Amino acid sequence: MKLKFLGTGAADWRGMDEKGEERRFTSTLINGTLLIDVTKSVLDSIDDPGAVTDVAFTHSHSDHFDIEALKALAPCNVYAHESWASEISGEGLKVHALRIAEPVSASDITLIPMPSNHSTERKYETTLHYIIETENERLLYATDGAWLLNAEHKIIGDKVFDASVFDATIGDEFEGDYRIFEHNSIEMVRLMVKTLTKTGRLRKGTPVFLTHFARTLHPSQKEIEASLKPPFVACYDGLEARIQSH
């Protein structure tokens, strides 16, 4: 499974910061065909837009969902939770309403939606994490959101992941930040990964990709990287990675 992190920033990124760094809004391309979330900020970083056949949304926040950016990728299949999928429309967009724990096929990839610990202005919306599977690999995609929910733990069951992608909005130096109720700190991710590894759900030593960094809650990319030890990977815009089964 090939990953390309088109954008790795949270909603507070609006151009270059005082350190001279810049992040697009969080969006990830899988095997060149499946895009997780899309905004205008990442369109020019897609090498072959015509190859994108499927777009799956985690939720409707404007830094993850942009209808005009989506229309620019038409024709394509679109996946969103049934609580708001009917609000998405446009020429060439074939919308699929997702139900929790019910797998759907996106080309040669299987998506299993799970409820995430996040919320939007649409009080009726269920936000999503995903289990993403190919014939040989399995990825846990967990952004946006805070701690994995008990419902997610039950859906995961005895599945074993070859890698994971986690929301890491909050840095190590911001303990007590109120955003932990909808986003992770890096320490929160460490605790979840430790447990997922100990219980056999995450293969030991496989990569844990951190993304969705808040501009105001993290130091520079170089400093983030220096603070982490394997298997944690501090993603940056344009990072490409390959996941292999073990």
C-alpha positions, 0 to 999 in steps of 0.5 A, spaced: 500 500 500 502 506 497 501 513 501 502 520 499 501 525 505 498 531 500 497 535 507 499 534 514 496 541 517 490 542 522 485 548 520 489 553 523 494 553 517 493 559 513 500 560 509 507 560 511 508 560 519 513 565 523 518 559 522 518 559 514 514 552 514 507 551 511 502 545 511 496 544 507 490 541 510 490 534 512 489 529 506 492 523 504 492 519 497 492 511 497 495 507 492 494 513 487 486 512 487 483 513 493 483 520 497 481 521 504 479 528 505 480 534 499 480 541 499 483 546 494 489 546 498 492 539 496 489 539 488 496 541 485 499 536 489 496 530 486 500 528 481 495 525 476 488 527 478 485 523 473 487 517 477 483 519 483 477 514 482 474 514 489 474 520 495 472 518 502 471 523 507 472 523 515 467 529 516 465 535 513 469 541 517 472 545 511 479 543 512 477 536 510 471 537 505 471 542 500 465 541 495 469 545 489 475 541 490 471 535 490 468 537 483 474 538 480 476 531 481 469 528 478 467 523 475 469 519 482 465 515 487 464 519 494 464 516 500 461 519 507 457 517 513 449 517 511 448 522 516 450 527 511 452 524 505 445 526 502 448 533 502 453 532 497 452 533 490 455 535 483 455 532 476 460 526 476 459 525 483 457 518 485 455 519 492 455 512 497 452 513 504 456 509 509 454 506 515 458 504 521 462 497 521 459 496 514 465 495 509 465 498 502 469 497 496 473 503 493 476 499 486 481 494 489 481 497 496 476 496 502 473 501 507 470 500 513 468 506 517 468 507 524 465 512 529 471 517 531 471 522 537 470 528 534 464 533 532 462 538 527 457 544 527 452 538 524 450 536 530 447 530 527 453 528 523 457 522 525 465 523 524 469 517 521 475 513 522 477 508 517 480 501 517 483 501 510 484 494 507 487 491 500 489 484 499 495 484 503 495 490 507 491 493 513 491 500 515 488 504 521 486 511 519 485 515 525 484 522 524 481 527 526 479 525 533 481 524 540 482 517 543 479 511 539 472 510 542 470 503 545 465 502 539 472 502 534 475 497 539 469 492 538 469 493 530 477 492 530 476 486 534 482 481 532 484 485 526 491 486 525 494 492 522 500 493 518 501 501 520 497 506 522 495 514 521 493 518 527 491 525 529 497 529 532 494 535 533 497 537 540 504 537 541 508 534 547 508 541 551 501 542 551 498 538 557 492 540 559 489 543 553 482 543 552 482 540 545 484 533 548 476 532 548 476 532 540 484 531 538 490 527 540 496 530 543 502 526 541 502 522 548 495 520 547 498 517 541 503 513 544 499 510 550 494 508 544 499 505 540 503 501 546 496 498 548 494 496 540 501 493 540 501 489 546 494 487 545 496 484 538 492 489 534 498 493 531 504 489 529 510 491 533 515 496 530 510 498 524 510 505 522 505 510 526 504 516 522 503 522 525 499 528 521 494 534 522 499 538 526 496 544 529 500 550 527 500 553 534 501 547 538 508 544 535 515 546 534 518 546 527 518 539 523 525 538 525 524 539 532 518 534 532 522 529 528 528 530 533 523 528 539 520 522 536 523 515 536 521 509 532 516 507 530 513 514 530 513 518 523 512 526 523 509 526 517 510 533 512 507 535 506 509 530 500 511 525 504 511 518 500 511 511 504 509 504 502 506 499 507 508 492 507 504 486 510 509 482 515 
